[in-house]
């Protein structure tokens, strides 16, 4: 479930609840502080209560909009592991598509917070050949399974490349091509799906 998978999402939920349930106490504190300023320092701020109320409403609205966008982004995130590439498609408003070849992957790292460990999810960080190149698969359930799929595909690509080199050495006119045989599709909403195709 998405609601438990994202630390940032849960943090936003907490902030939203604080803003909503502490709305009246915050207004009361601002009123008392303003009265103290007027009484002790003769400093009065025009419409201070109105501006405070407006600011709180705007903060609530911003957090609420961000929560909605997070849910939409989650539903529009899709990871596909083909025989040769990792394909990442995500974003509702700002769409993004990343394709990374297995032979360019240098390292894989799983990053899990305490909450993510409890929920059985995590982020997979894929480091490319370029030192500045890294791709993050966010909030994947069973990240160890996804890591295993990627490593198996990397090993298969390395074995295929070695076979290609050996075949070329034996017969320079012979061409080698593996095509797509196993494709692992992962959708944030649906989980892993495995299908075959050409």
C-alpha positions in Angstrom: 0.0 0.0 0.0 1.3 3.4 -1.0 0.2 5.0 2.3 2.8 3.1 4.2 5.6 3.0 1.7 6.9 6.5 1.6 8.6 8.1 4.6 8.1 11.6 3.1 4.5 10.9 2.5 3.9 9.9 6.1 5.9 13.0 7.2 3.6 15.2 5.1 0.5 13.5 6.7 1.9 14.2 10.1 2.5 17.9 9.2 -1.0 18.2 7.8 -2.5 16.8 11.0 -0.5 19.1 13.1 -1.5 22.1 11.0 -5.2 21.1 11.2 -5.4 20.2 14.8 -3.1 22.9 16.1 -4.9 25.6 14.0 -6.9 27.0 16.9 -4.0 26.8 19.5 -1.7 28.5 17.1 -4.2 31.3 16.5 -4.6 31.7 20.3 -0.8 31.9 20.9 -0.5 34.6 18.1 -3.3 36.5 19.7 -1.7 36.4 23.2 1.7 37.4 21.7 0.2 40.3 19.8 -1.6 41.5 23.0 1.6 41.4 24.9 3.4 43.4 22.2 0.7 46.0 22.3 0.5 46.2 26.1 4.3 46.1 26.9 5.9 47.7 23.8 2.9 49.5 22.2 3.6 47.7 19.0 0.5 46.8 17.0 0.4 44.8 13.8 -2.6 45.5 11.6 -4.7 42.4 10.7 -2.2 40.1 12.4 -4.9 37.5 13.1 -6.1 37.6 9.5 -2.6 37.2 8.0 -1.8 34.4 10.5 -5.0 32.5 9.5 -4.3 33.1 5.8 -0.7 31.7 6.2 -2.0 28.6 8.0 -4.6 28.0 5.3 -1.9 28.3 2.6 0.4 25.9 4.4 -2.4 23.4 4.7 -3.3 23.8 1.0 0.4 23.4 -0.1 0.8 20.2 1.9 -2.5 18.8 0.7 -1.6 19.5 -3.0 1.8 17.9 -2.5 0.1 14.8 -1.0 -2.2 14.5 -4.0 0.8 14.9 -6.4 2.7 12.2 -4.5 -0.2 9.8 -5.0 -0.5 10.6 -8.7 3.3 10.2 -9.2 3.2 6.9 -7.4 0.3 5.6 -9.6 2.2 6.7 -12.7 5.5 5.0 -11.8 6.5 1.9 -13.7 9.8 0.0 -13.7 10.5 -2.6 -16.5 13.5 -5.0 -16.4 14.1 -6.3 -19.9 17.0 -8.6 -21.0 19.2 -5.6 -21.8 17.9 -2.5 -20.0 16.2 -1.1 -17.0 13.4 1.2 -18.1 12.0 3.7 -15.6 8.9 5.7 -16.5 7.4 8.0 -13.9 5.6 11.2 -13.3 2.1 12.6 -13.7 2.8 16.3 -14.5 6.5 16.1 -15.1 7.0 12.8 -17.0 10.4 11.2 -17.0 11.8 8.1 -18.8 15.2 6.7 -18.1 16.8 3.7 -19.9 19.9 2.2 -18.5 21.7 -0.7 -20.1 22.8 -3.5 -17.8 26.4 -3.5 -19.1 26.7 0.1 -17.9 25.7 -0.7 -14.4 28.7 -0.6 -12.0 27.0 -1.1 -8.6 23.6 -1.6 -6.9 22.8 -0.4 -3.4 19.6 -0.9 -1.3 18.7 2.0 1.0 16.1 1.4 3.7 15.1 3.6 6.6 13.8 1.9 9.8 10.2 2.5 8.8 10.9 1.1 5.3 12.4 -2.0 6.8 9.3 -2.6 9.0 7.1 -2.2 5.9 9.4 -4.4 3.7 10.1 -1.7 1.1 13.2 0.3 0.1 15.0 2.3 -2.5 17.4 0.7 -5.0 20.2 3.0 -6.1 21.8 2.0 -9.5 25.2 3.5 -10.2 26.2 3.8 -13.8 29.6 3.8 -15.5 29.8 7.6 -15.1 30.8 8.6 -11.6 28.0 11.2 -11.5 25.4 8.8 -12.9 22.9 7.2 -10.5 19.3 6.2 -10.8 17.0 5.6 -7.9 14.1 3.2 -7.9 11.9 4.6 -5.2 10.0 2.7 -2.5 10.0 -0.7 -4.1 8.3 -3.6 -2.1 10.7 -6.5 -1.6 13.8 -4.6 -2.9 16.0 -7.7 -2.5 13.8 -9.4 -5.1 14.2 -6.5 -7.6 18.0 -6.4 -6.9 18.2 -10.2 -7.6 16.4 -9.7 -10.9 18.7 -6.9 -12.0 21.8 -8.9 -11.0 20.6 -12.0 -12.9 19.9 -9.9 -16.0 23.4 -8.3 -15.6 25.0 -11.7 -15.4 23.0 -12.9 -18.4 24.1 -9.9 -20.5 27.7 -10.5 -19.5 27.5 -14.2 -20.5 25.8 -13.2 -23.8 28.5 -10.7 -24.6 31.2 -13.3 -23.9 29.4 -15.8 -26.2 29.2 -13.1 -28.8 32.9 -12.5 -28.6 33.7 -16.2 -28.8 31.4 -16.8 -31.7 32.9 -13.8 -33.6 36.4 -15.3 -33.0 35.3 -18.6 -34.5 33.5 -17.1 -37.4 33.8 -13.4 -38.3 30.7 -13.6 -40.4 28.5 -15.0 -37.7 26.2 -12.6 -35.9 24.8 -13.1 -32.5 21.5 -11.6 -31.1 19.6 -12.6 -28.1 16.4 -10.5 -28.4 13.9 -10.2 -25.6 13.1 -13.4 -23.9 12.3 -12.5 -20.3 10.9 -9.2 -19.3 10.1 -8.3 -15.7 7.6 -5.5 -15.4 7.2 -3.7 -12.0 4.4 -1.2 -11.4 4.2 0.7 -8.1 0.5 -0.1 -7.9 0.5 -3.7 -9.2 3.9 -5.2 -8.2 6.0 -7.5 -10.3 4.7 -9.1 -13.4 6.7 -11.4 -15.6 6.0 -12.0 -19.2 7.9 -13.2 -22.3 8.1 -11.8 -25.7 10.2 -10.9 -28.7 
